[in-house]
Amino acid sequence: MRPKYIHLPKLEEGNPVNKLRESFNRKNEAILYHHDPVGIVFIGDSITDYWDLEGYFQLNNQKRIINRGIGNDRTQFVKHRFEADAIQLQPDWIVLSIGINNTKPLDLDQSESNQQKIKTQILSDIESMINQAKTNHINIAVTSLTSTNRPHLEGFKVRSVLVKHINESIHQLCQKHQITFIDYYTPMTLTKDGIDYLKPELTDDGLHPHVLGYDIMANVIENTFQNQYEIKRKSNA
């Protein structure tokens, strides 16, 4: 017999998150059907999607690590799918990493009002997901946004400053809710002439980390979860 589960329909035509909706629906159903124990769900955008999590980590409790990242995702769309792609899988932990794509409108409008609108949306959506996890008695950790290195874009400098402020607010939000904050930003960022850049040796396109960037992120995860959860880096020897 098929399990009862949340089967999300696609959003409006052209929405970038639609591309993995049917895949995730089927995978979520299979996890529930097989009663697979889930250790951690990583949920977010392409930075999560592109990360070969099972190639980097192992759980000593033999539970599964699930990747629910979607390219071009934003906080409001993750919030829409949060129950289906994270909560219903009943993991021990959720790692939420989302927000950088919300800043895309800065390339057309760098006004203070637009910056505030973006920041408010990100923080409101993240807090909503924190509360949802807590209501369901699931541990949740929230990551910083990563810096970018795309100075050719119109909104780059404004984005750099805004991302730093958003990260400070995410950290404060985590303190408020007494949950874990994961800081990718600090070890991956280079400051030059007062502007923060994603270190060029960690990325090919100025946004997505390659294997050296993911190495740093994996170290941050392992160090942050030390004494909280049995997640270990796999050796790359």
C-alpha positions as CSV (number, residue, x, y, z in Angstrom):
1,M,0.0,0.0,0.0
2,R,1.3,3.5,-0.9
3,P,2.0,5.7,2.1
4,K,0.1,8.9,2.9
5,Y,2.4,11.7,1.9
6,I,2.5,15.3,0.7
7,H,2.5,15.4,-3.1
8,L,3.1,19.0,-4.1
9,P,1.9,20.2,-7.5
10,K,4.2,22.4,-9.6
11,L,4.0,26.2,-9.2
12,E,3.1,28.6,-12.0
13,E,4.5,27.8,-15.4
14,G,8.1,28.9,-15.8
15,N,8.9,28.8,-12.1
16,P,12.5,27.5,-11.8
17,V,11.7,25.2,-8.9
18,N,9.3,23.1,-11.0
19,K,12.2,21.2,-12.6
20,L,12.7,18.9,-9.6
21,R,9.2,18.8,-8.2
22,E,8.1,15.5,-9.7
23,S,11.5,13.9,-8.9
24,F,11.3,15.1,-5.2
25,N,7.7,13.9,-4.9
26,R,8.6,10.4,-6.0
27,K,11.8,10.3,-3.9
28,N,9.9,11.5,-0.8
29,E,7.2,8.8,-1.3
30,A,9.9,6.1,-1.6
31,I,11.6,7.2,1.6
32,L,8.3,7.0,3.5
33,Y,7.3,3.8,1.8
34,H,10.6,2.1,2.9
35,H,10.5,3.7,6.3
36,D,14.0,4.9,5.7
37,P,15.5,6.7,8.7
38,V,16.7,10.2,7.7
39,G,19.6,11.8,9.6
40,I,19.9,15.2,7.8
41,V,17.9,17.0,5.1
42,F,19.9,19.7,3.4
43,I,17.5,22.1,1.7
44,G,18.2,25.2,-0.3
45,D,19.2,26.4,-3.8
46,S,21.8,25.4,-6.4
47,I,24.7,25.6,-3.9
48,T,23.0,22.8,-2.0
49,D,21.8,21.1,-5.2
50,Y,25.3,20.8,-6.7
51,W,26.8,19.5,-3.5
52,D,27.6,15.8,-3.6
53,L,26.7,15.3,0.0
54,E,27.1,11.6,0.2
55,G,30.6,11.9,-1.3
56,Y,31.6,14.3,1.5
57,F,29.8,12.9,4.6
58,Q,28.8,9.8,6.4
59,L,26.6,9.4,9.4
60,N,27.8,7.0,12.1
61,N,24.1,6.1,12.9
62,Q,23.6,4.7,9.3
63,K,20.8,7.1,8.6
64,R,20.4,8.8,5.3
65,I,21.6,12.3,4.1
66,I,19.0,13.8,1.8
67,N,19.7,16.6,-0.7
68,R,16.7,18.8,-1.4
69,G,18.4,21.7,-3.2
70,I,16.9,23.3,-6.3
71,G,18.7,25.7,-8.6
72,N,17.4,29.3,-8.6
73,D,15.3,28.7,-5.5
74,R,14.3,31.6,-3.2
75,T,13.1,31.7,0.4
76,Q,9.4,32.0,-0.4
77,F,9.5,28.9,-2.7
78,V,11.5,26.8,-0.1
79,K,8.9,27.8,2.5
80,H,6.2,26.6,0.2
81,R,7.9,23.1,-0.1
82,F,9.4,22.9,3.3
83,E,6.8,20.6,4.8
84,A,6.9,18.2,1.8
85,D,10.7,18.1,1.2
86,A,11.9,18.3,4.8
87,I,9.4,18.1,7.6
88,Q,7.5,15.0,6.3
89,L,10.7,13.0,6.1
90,Q,11.1,13.4,9.9
91,P,14.9,13.9,9.9
92,D,16.9,14.3,13.0
93,W,18.2,17.6,11.5
94,I,17.4,20.1,8.8
95,V,20.1,22.3,7.4
96,L,18.5,25.3,5.7
97,S,20.6,27.3,3.3
98,I,18.7,29.9,1.2
99,G,18.5,33.5,0.3
100,I,21.1,34.6,-2.2
101,N,18.8,34.3,-5.2
102,N,16.4,36.7,-3.4
103,T,19.0,39.4,-4.1
104,K,18.8,39.1,-7.9
105,P,16.5,42.1,-8.2
106,L,19.3,44.3,-6.9
107,D,20.8,44.2,-10.4
108,L,17.8,46.3,-11.6
109,D,17.0,48.3,-8.4
110,Q,19.6,49.1,-5.7
111,S,17.3,51.4,-3.7
112,E,17.2,51.3,0.1
113,S,13.5,50.3,-0.1
114,N,14.3,47.3,-2.3
115,Q,17.1,46.3,-0.1
116,Q,14.9,46.4,2.9
117,K,12.1,44.5,1.1
118,I,14.6,41.7,0.2
119,K,16.0,41.5,3.7
120,T,12.6,41.4,5.3
121,Q,11.4,38.6,3.0
122,I,14.4,36.5,3.6
123,L,14.3,36.8,7.4
124,S,10.5,36.4,7.6
125,D,10.6,33.2,5.5
126,I,13.5,31.7,7.4
127,E,11.9,32.4,10.7
128,S,8.7,30.8,9.5
129,M,10.6,27.6,8.6
130,I,12.5,27.7,11.9
131,N,9.1,27.8,13.7
132,Q,7.7,25.0,11.6
133,A,10.7,22.7,12.4
134,K,10.4,23.5,16.1
135,T,6.7,22.8,16.1
136,N,7.5,19.4,14.7
137,H,10.3,18.8,17.2
138,I,12.9,18.6,14.5
139,N,16.4,20.2,15.0
140,I,17.2,22.9,12.5
141,A,20.4,24.7,11.6
142,V,20.5,27.8,9.4
143,T,23.5,28.7,7.3
144,S,24.8,32.1,6.3
145,L,24.5,33.2,2.7
146,T,27.8,32.9,0.9
147,S,29.5,35.9,-0.6
148,T,29.7,36.4,-4.4
149,N,32.4,37.4,-6.8
150,R,30.6,38.9,-9.8
151,P,31.7,42.6,-9.9
152,H,30.4,42.9,-13.5
153,L,26.9,42.9,-12.2
154,E,25.2,46.2,-11.5
155,G,24.1,45.3,-8.0
156,F,27.4,43.7,-6.9
157,K,28.6,46.2,-4.4
158,V,25.2,46.8,-2.9
159,R,24.6,43.0,-2.7
160,S,28.0,42.5,-1.0
161,V,27.0,44.9,1.8
162,L,23.4,43.6,2.1
163,V,24.5,40.0,2.3
164,K,26.8,40.8,5.2
165,H,23.9,42.5,7.0
166,I,21.5,39.7,6.2
167,N,24.0,37.2,7.7
168,E,24.3,39.2,10.9
169,S,20.5,39.1,11.1
170,I,20.3,35.4,10.4
171,H,22.8,34.9,13.2
172,Q,20.7,37.0,15.6
173,L,17.6,35.0,14.5
174,C,19.4,31.8,15.4
175,Q,20.3,33.2,18.8
176,K,16.7,34.3,19.4
177,H,15.4,30.8,18.7
178,Q,18.4,29.0,20.4
179,I,19.2,27.0,17.2
180,T,22.5,26.3,15.4
181,F,24.0,28.9,13.1
182,I,26.4,27.6,10.4
183,D,28.9,30.2,9.2
184,Y,30.1,29.5,5.7
185,Y,30.6,33.2,5.0
186,T,33.7,34.0,7.1
187,P,36.1,31.3,5.9
188,M,35.1,31.7,2.2
189,T,35.2,35.5,2.0
190,L,38.0,37.9,1.0
191,T,37.7,41.6,1.8
192,K,39.2,44.1,-0.7
193,D,38.8,47.9,-0.6
194,G,36.0,47.4,1.9
195,I,34.0,45.0,-0.3
196,D,33.5,41.3,0.5
197,Y,34.1,38.8,-2.3
198,L,33.8,35.1,-2.5
199,K,37.4,33.9,-2.7
200,P,38.3,33.4,-6.4
201,E,40.1,30.2,-5.7
202,L,36.8,28.6,-4.5
203,T,34.6,29.2,-7.5
204,D,34.6,29.1,-11.3
205,D,31.6,31.4,-11.9
206,G,31.7,33.8,-8.9
207,L,28.7,32.2,-7.2
208,H,28.8,28.5,-6.9
209,P,31.7,26.8,-5.0
210,H,33.7,24.1,-6.7
211,V,35.3,21.2,-4.9
212,L,37.6,23.4,-2.9
213,G,34.7,25.6,-1.8
214,Y,32.7,22.6,-0.8
215,D,35.8,21.3,1.2
216,I,35.6,24.4,3.3
217,M,31.8,24.1,3.7
218,A,32.2,20.4,4.7
219,N,34.8,21.4,7.4
220,V,32.4,24.0,8.7
221,I,29.6,21.5,8.9
222,E,31.7,18.9,10.7
223,N,33.1,21.4,13.2
224,T,29.7,23.0,13.9
225,F,28.0,19.6,14.5
226,Q,30.8,18.4,16.7
227,N,29.2,17.2,20.0
228,Q,25.8,17.7,18.5
229,Y,25.4,15.0,15.8
230,E,27.5,12.2,14.4
231,I,28.3,13.6,10.9
232,K,31.8,13.0,9.7
233,R,33.9,14.1,6.7
234,K,34.9,11.2,4.4
235,S,38.5,11.0,3.7
236,N,39.6,12.2,0.2
237,A,42.8,10.2,0.3
